[in-house]
Amino acid sequence: MVKVIATYGPSLYDSKLLSQVCAEADVIRQNISHQEPEVAVRTFNLLRKYNRPIMIDTSGPEVRLHTREKINLNKGGTLDVSCKGEGRVWLDQPLHEHIDEGDSVYLDDGMCELRVIGKRGQTLTLKAVDDVCIRDRMAVNLRGRSLEFPILKQSDISVLKATNPSFIALSYTRTYEDVREAREYTRAKIIAKIENKEGVSNIESILAEADGVMIARGDLGIEVPAEEVPILQKRIVGLANNYAKPSVVATQVLYSMVDKPMPTRAEVSDIANAVLDGTDAILLSNETAVGKYPLQAIRQIKKVGARVAPYVRSKVPDDLRNPAIDPISDMLSKTLRTIALNKQVTKIVVITRSGYSARLISRFKIHKPIIAITTEPEVALEMSLLYNVYPVRWTKKPERHIIPRATLLCLERGLLDEEDTVVFAAAVRTKASGVTNTIEVHKVSDMMSSLGI
């Protein structure tokens, strides 16, 4: 089933509610754009007590507006903004070097437009095209403009060096070099956020380098015409499946549930279409960070995802030969898909050290549970992001009789029963990483009988 990423924020400061959210969400996101490094590290240490995968979302080369007070600016009103990091209202990047009179800047996920009507040194004079409430830390966007700021701010680097998350959501990824640069500071899996035209243009090389991709529709919908976003979503999700890497759809998924206990029909359709596109996960931001109904929002995505799951079909071409995928593992995963589509097969069990085999199988979005067994604690957390994959920890992988012992483990955990017919995938008699070389199909009761159990 589709996975849910819940964002931590003020709504989850209550420890009981946070515990409930961590029990139902698959990944917890920490957005460090809104935190000083010391606070971000403390927050991370708090969240990791709940034993859930944590995704740190970086600030990246974004521009944020800062103010010590809320300012209500009416249409036609003007505001002086400093690019020196001081004054009544200021920006945290030298935007004056990249903008001219007549250009527009956008706030609040592109909902509000201000036009540059003056430049005096490092001060910009902005005129409100619409009524806008200026608040601290609002993200600033320029339409169709690439800003050559470093992919990580110094505050990002400080947090990454002091933490060990499962995932990094790399904001405003522009090229594969951005991903490589971020790897210097973390061992986490890097999910490239696609939210500008440059990232869209370089999507294939980014996917080849990154560990996954996020379609961040808020900022992307400012950088490109809004009507292009659904098309890009389908294209990027499809490419991610071709590369056997997880994809995440984000921004305003259940926006009405920030204040209301039920979604709109359009939001339900949006979730369903994202699942039908083949996405692995859906991210909730304001819905869980500041919303009134965080648990209900998570459950709504699970409910829609479960209803749509039988209608999801793999869009990975049968004749696709991606050089980034081991050819034997590719062939065997396609064979497994064909077997698993048989009505008699009820579940899939994958024995994997790195999670690679689970990714290869998950890319087909098969409507049958994929139980992924690993001895590596971090790999188990990382596989929580994969569509319909249920990670299981194995204290120690046995030297012999791997598949029967895996069956016993799953029976003990209540993940299989004797009436299940299971297709197993594993790497047997090899030390090579990222290889699947064995497929077996068994009815659990027959296997147990043959073992004398």
Secondary structure, DSSP 8 states (H G I E B T S, - for coil): --EEEEE-SGGG-SHHHHHHHHHH-SEEEEEGGGS-HHHHHHHHHHHGGG---EEEE--TT-EEEEESS-EEE-TT-EEEEESSS-SSEEESS-GGGG--TT-EEEETTTTEEEEEEEEETTEEEEEESS-EEE-TTEEEB-TT------SS-HHHHHHHHH---SEEEETT--SHHHHHHHHTT--SEEEEEE-SHHHHHTHHHHHHHSSEEEEEHHHHHHHS-GGGHHHHHHHHHHHHHHTT--EEEESSTTGGGGT-SS--HHHHHHHHHHHHHT-SEEEESHHHHT-S-HHHHHHHHHHHHHHHGGG----S-TT---TTS-HHHHHHHHHHHHHHTSTT--EEEEE-SSSHHHHHHHTT--SS-EEEEES-HHHHHHGGGSTTEEEEE-SS--SS-HHHHHHHHHHHTTS--TT-EEEEEE--S---TT---EEEEEEHHHHHHHTT-
